[in-house]
């Protein structure tokens, strides 16, 4: 066959294939269950949480995985959607919620093994037509089996009092007239904070989230603390600490210049920070000072969990990684 004919055959085959692909019916990610894959735990993951002693992690394409042996082995959960998931939270060993793109809110009653859908962009569009399709949820938090919040892009704030059976838009309850993105929910004692763009920090006050002034103008990715102190963290290694409820702030020298993306407090009261580049920082004085932790392996971190003395569990673009040997805090 001549070169011309061979090229013609190849072009015809490609055209036929393209036509077949274009003719394939579109399936909405909200109607497509997450595909089972043995690589779910080693692919990109965005958040991890404890459900009792079980670890549960979520990520793109509706992937949810769980481990009952401190991260040594993982199983994939049954998920009714293949939308990207950004955050997961449990109030006990059984009840948990996960949120993500397309306005998705999922709920589990069995510790993360099975999930059902509570909310999506189609339902949100009826309640928030002004939001259009920008219904991306970035975090979720529940105080108990009934009361919870979810936050996301463009001041998207939702509230439920019945375990997520009904979600109410709460945009007008936040002191965020610019509609800045809301990135994280953080409970510190009886207080609840929301972080966001341009140094935004909101604190729950009754049925409103009021603004707390911060000295930072970049994006804050999270807050962490205990009664008596609060730490906020964000872009380019910036972190600030307050011991008076946010009236005054002190800059914290983290020693790094990459974005801080995750934080956690272990059972000894030690504070951990992780960065987008995989740095791990440890503080034994409630966030006043940090030291870097040497690691045998590293990779980008989007979230971490402190696993009851068995070490850190880190998730990111390369899946799950465990970091054993958390130093013990001595009096």
C-alpha positions as CSV (number, residue, x, y, z in Angstrom):
1,X,0.0,0.0,0.0
2,X,1.3,3.4,-0.9
3,X,2.2,6.0,1.7
4,X,-0.7,8.1,0.5
5,X,-3.2,5.2,0.9
6,X,-1.8,4.3,4.3
7,X,-2.2,7.9,5.4
8,X,-5.7,8.0,4.0
9,X,-6.6,4.8,5.9
10,X,-5.2,6.2,9.2
11,X,-7.1,9.5,8.7
12,X,-10.3,7.7,8.0
13,X,-9.9,5.5,11.0
14,X,-9.2,8.6,13.2
15,X,-12.2,10.4,11.8
16,X,-14.4,7.3,12.5
17,X,-13.1,7.1,16.0
18,X,-13.6,10.8,16.6
19,X,-17.1,10.5,15.4
20,X,-17.8,7.6,17.7
21,X,-16.4,9.5,20.7
22,X,-18.4,12.6,19.8
23,X,-21.5,10.4,19.4
24,X,-21.1,8.8,22.9
25,X,-23.9,9.9,25.2
26,X,-22.9,12.4,27.9
27,X,-23.3,11.1,31.5
28,X,-23.4,13.7,34.3
29,X,-20.9,13.0,37.1
30,X,-23.8,13.3,39.4
31,X,-25.4,10.3,37.8
32,X,-22.2,8.3,37.4
33,X,-21.0,6.2,40.4
34,X,-17.3,6.4,41.3
35,X,-15.3,3.8,39.3
36,X,-13.6,1.1,41.3
37,X,-9.9,1.1,40.9
38,X,-7.0,-0.5,42.8
39,X,-5.1,2.8,42.4
40,X,-7.6,4.9,44.4
41,X,-5.3,5.1,47.5
42,X,-2.2,6.0,45.4
43,X,-3.9,8.6,43.2
44,X,-4.6,12.2,44.2
45,X,-6.5,12.7,47.5
46,X,-7.5,16.0,49.1
47,X,-8.6,15.3,52.6
48,X,-8.4,12.7,55.4
49,X,-10.3,12.3,58.7
50,X,-10.8,9.8,61.5
51,X,-14.0,7.9,61.9
52,X,-13.4,6.4,65.3
53,X,-10.2,4.4,64.7
54,X,-10.8,4.2,61.0
55,X,-9.2,6.5,58.5
56,X,-11.2,7.9,55.6
57,X,-9.8,9.9,52.7
58,X,-11.5,11.6,49.7
59,X,-10.4,12.9,46.3
60,X,-11.1,13.5,42.6
61,X,-13.6,11.4,40.6
62,X,-15.6,10.5,43.7
63,X,-12.9,8.4,45.2
64,X,-13.3,7.6,48.9
65,X,-11.0,5.1,50.6
66,X,-10.8,3.8,54.1
67,X,-8.3,1.9,56.3
68,X,-8.8,0.0,59.5
69,X,-5.1,-0.7,60.1
70,X,-3.7,2.8,60.5
71,X,-3.1,3.3,56.8
72,X,-1.3,0.1,55.9
73,X,-4.1,-1.2,53.6
74,X,-7.0,0.7,52.0
75,X,-10.4,-0.3,50.6
76,X,-12.5,1.8,48.3
77,X,-16.0,2.9,49.4
78,X,-19.2,2.8,47.4
79,X,-19.9,6.3,46.2
80,X,-22.9,7.3,44.0
81,X,-21.2,10.1,42.1
82,X,-17.9,10.7,40.3
83,X,-17.6,14.4,41.1
84,X,-14.4,15.6,42.6
85,X,-14.5,15.6,46.5
86,X,-12.5,18.1,48.5
87,X,-13.2,17.5,52.2
88,X,-14.5,14.9,54.7
89,X,-15.6,15.1,58.3
90,X,-16.9,12.6,60.9
91,X,-18.6,13.3,64.3
92,X,-18.2,9.7,65.5
93,X,-17.2,6.3,64.2
94,X,-20.4,6.0,62.0
95,X,-21.6,9.4,60.9
96,X,-19.7,11.4,58.3
97,X,-20.1,13.9,55.5
98,X,-18.0,14.6,52.3
99,X,-18.3,17.7,50.0
100,X,-16.9,18.7,46.7
101,X,-17.5,20.1,43.2
102,X,-20.9,20.3,41.6
103,X,-22.4,21.3,45.0
104,X,-22.1,17.7,46.2
105,X,-22.8,16.7,49.8
106,X,-22.5,13.0,50.6
107,X,-23.4,11.3,53.9
108,X,-22.3,8.0,55.4
109,X,-23.9,6.2,58.3
110,X,-21.5,3.2,58.5
111,X,-18.1,4.8,59.0
112,X,-17.4,5.7,55.3
113,X,-18.0,2.3,53.7
114,X,-21.3,3.4,51.9
115,X,-22.3,6.9,50.9
116,X,-25.6,8.5,49.7
117,X,-26.2,11.9,48.2
118,X,-27.8,14.7,50.1
119,X,-27.2,17.7,47.9
120,X,-25.9,18.7,44.4
121,X,-25.8,21.7,42.1
122,X,-29.1,20.8,40.6
123,X,-30.8,21.3,44.0
124,X,-28.7,24.3,44.8
125,X,-29.6,26.0,41.6
126,X,-33.2,26.1,42.7
127,X,-32.3,27.8,46.0
128,X,-29.3,29.9,44.8
129,X,-29.9,30.8,41.1
130,X,-27.6,33.7,41.4
131,X,-24.6,31.3,42.0
132,X,-24.9,29.8,38.6
133,X,-22.7,26.7,38.2
134,X,-20.0,27.9,40.7
135,X,-21.1,25.5,43.4
136,X,-17.8,24.2,44.6
137,X,-17.7,23.2,48.3
138,X,-14.3,23.2,49.9
139,X,-14.9,22.1,53.5
140,X,-17.5,20.6,55.9
141,X,-17.8,20.4,59.6
142,X,-20.5,19.1,62.1
143,X,-20.7,19.7,65.8
144,X,-23.0,16.7,66.3
145,X,-25.3,14.4,64.4
146,X,-27.6,17.3,63.5
147,X,-25.8,20.6,63.2
148,X,-23.3,21.3,60.4
149,X,-21.8,23.8,58.0
150,X,-20.3,23.6,54.5
151,X,-18.3,26.4,52.8
152,X,-16.9,27.0,49.3
153,X,-16.2,29.4,46.5
154,X,-17.8,32.9,46.3
155,X,-19.0,33.0,49.9
156,X,-20.9,29.8,49.5
157,X,-22.1,29.0,53.0
158,X,-24.6,26.3,53.9
159,X,-26.1,25.3,57.2
160,X,-28.1,22.2,58.4
161,X,-29.8,21.3,61.7
162,X,-31.1,17.9,60.7
163,X,-27.9,16.0,59.7
164,X,-27.9,17.3,56.1
165,X,-31.4,16.2,55.1
166,X,-32.1,19.8,54.5
167,X,-29.4,22.4,53.8
168,X,-30.1,26.2,54.0
169,X,-28.1,28.8,52.2
170,X,-26.5,31.1,54.8
171,X,-24.7,33.6,52.5
172,X,-26.3,36.5,54.2
173,X,-25.1,35.3,57.6
174,X,-21.4,36.0,56.8
175,X,-19.6,39.3,57.1
176,X,-18.2,38.8,53.5
177,X,-19.7,41.5,51.2
178,X,-17.0,41.0,48.6
179,X,-18.0,37.3,48.1
180,X,-14.5,36.0,48.8
181,X,-13.9,32.3,48.6
182,X,-14.2,30.4,51.9
183,X,-11.5,27.8,52.3
184,X,-11.8,26.1,55.7
185,X,-13.9,25.5,58.8
186,X,-12.1,25.2,62.1
187,X,-13.5,24.5,65.6
188,X,-11.4,25.7,68.5
189,X,-13.1,24.9,71.8
190,X,-16.7,26.2,71.5
191,X,-15.7,28.7,68.8
192,X,-16.0,28.1,65.0
193,X,-13.9,29.9,62.5
194,X,-14.0,30.2,58.7
195,X,-10.9,31.2,56.7
196,X,-10.8,32.6,53.2
197,X,-9.2,34.8,50.6
198,X,-7.4,38.2,51.3
199,X,-6.8,37.3,55.0
200,X,-10.4,36.7,55.6
201,X,-11.2,35.2,59.0
202,X,-14.8,34.9,60.2
203,X,-15.9,33.8,63.7
204,X,-19.3,32.4,64.6
205,X,-21.4,34.7,66.8
206,X,-24.9,33.4,67.3
207,X,-26.4,33.0,63.9
208,X,-23.8,35.2,62.1
209,X,-20.1,34.8,61.2
210,X,-18.4,38.2,62.0
211,X,-15.1,39.3,60.6
212,X,-12.0,39.2,62.7
213,X,-9.2,41.5,61.5
214,X,-5.9,39.8,60.5
215,X,-2.6,41.4,59.5
216,X,-2.4,39.2,56.3
217,X,-3.8,40.0,52.9
218,X,-3.1,36.7,51.2
219,X,-5.3,33.6,51.1
220,X,-5.6,31.7,54.4
221,X,-6.0,28.0,53.9
222,X,-6.9,27.1,57.5
223,X,-7.0,27.7,61.2
224,X,-6.1,25.5,64.2
225,X,-5.9,25.9,67.9
226,X,-7.2,25.2,71.4
227,X,-8.9,27.5,74.0
228,X,-6.4,30.2,74.7
229,X,-4.6,30.3,71.3
230,X,-5.3,30.3,67.6
231,X,-3.0,29.9,64.6
232,X,-4.0,30.8,61.0
233,X,-1.9,29.8,58.0
234,X,-1.7,30.3,54.3
235,X,0.3,31.2,51.2
236,X,4.1,31.3,51.1
237,X,4.7,29.9,54.5
238,X,2.8,32.7,56.3
239,X,1.3,31.9,59.7
240,X,0.0,34.2,62.5
241,X,-0.8,33.5,66.1
242,X,-3.2,35.1,68.6
243,X,-3.8,34.5,72.3
244,X,-6.6,36.9,72.8
245,X,-9.3,35.8,70.3
246,X,-7.9,37.6,67.3
247,X,-7.5,41.1,68.8
248,X,-3.8,41.0,68.4
249,X,-1.6,38.8,66.1
250,X,2.1,37.8,66.1
251,X,3.8,36.5,63.0
252,X,5.2,33.0,63.3
253,X,8.5,32.2,61.6
254,X,7.9,28.9,59.9
255,X,11.2,28.9,58.1
256,X,9.6,28.0,54.7
257,X,8.2,29.9,51.7
258,X,5.8,27.4,50.3
259,X,2.1,27.4,51.0
260,X,0.9,25.9,54.2
261,X,-2.0,23.6,53.4
262,X,-2.7,21.4,56.4
263,X,-2.5,21.3,60.2
264,X,-3.3,19.0,63.1
265,X,-2.9,18.6,66.8
266,X,-1.9,15.2,68.1
267,X,-2.8,13.5,71.4
268,X,0.2,15.0,73.1
269,X,-0.8,18.5,72.2
270,X,1.9,18.9,69.6
271,X,1.0,21.0,66.5
272,X,1.8,19.9,63.0
273,X,1.9,22.0,59.8
274,X,2.4,20.6,56.3
275,X,3.1,22.4,53.1
276,X,2.3,22.1,49.4
277,X,5.9,21.1,48.9
278,X,5.7,18.3,51.5
279,X,7.4,20.1,54.4
280,X,6.5,18.9,57.9
281,X,6.8,21.3,60.8
282,X,6.4,20.6,64.5
283,X,5.6,22.9,67.4
284,X,5.7,21.9,71.1
285,X,4.7,25.3,72.4
286,X,1.2,25.9,70.9
287,X,2.4,27.3,67.6
288,X,4.9,29.9,68.9
289,X,7.9,28.2,67.2
290,X,8.2,25.4,64.7
291,X,11.0,23.0,63.8
292,X,11.3,21.0,60.5
293,X,10.9,17.2,60.6
294,X,13.4,15.1,58.6
295,X,11.6,12.7,56.3
296,X,12.6,9.6,54.4
297,X,10.1,10.5,51.6
298,X,8.1,13.6,50.8
299,X,5.4,14.8,48.5
300,X,2.8,17.5,48.2
301,X,0.4,17.5,51.2
302,X,-3.2,18.7,51.1
303,X,-4.4,17.3,54.4
304,X,-3.2,15.4,57.4
305,X,-4.6,13.4,60.3
306,X,-2.9,12.4,63.6
307,X,-3.7,8.7,64.0
308,X,-3.9,8.0,67.8
309,X,-0.2,7.6,68.4
310,X,0.5,5.5,65.2
311,X,1.9,8.5,63.3
312,X,0.8,11.1,60.8
313,X,-1.3,10.2,57.8
314,X,-0.7,12.6,54.9
315,X,-2.7,12.8,51.7
316,X,-1.9,14.7,48.5
317,X,-1.4,14.5,44.8
318,X,0.4,11.2,45.2
319,X,-2.2,9.5,47.4
320,X,-1.7,8.4,51.0
321,X,1.6,8.5,52.9
322,X,2.2,7.7,56.5
323,X,4.9,9.2,58.7
324,X,5.7,7.0,61.7
325,X,7.5,7.9,64.8
326,X,5.9,11.1,66.2
327,X,8.2,12.4,68.9
328,X,6.7,12.1,72.4
329,X,6.1,15.3,74.3
330,X,7.8,15.1,77.7
331,X,6.9,17.4,80.6
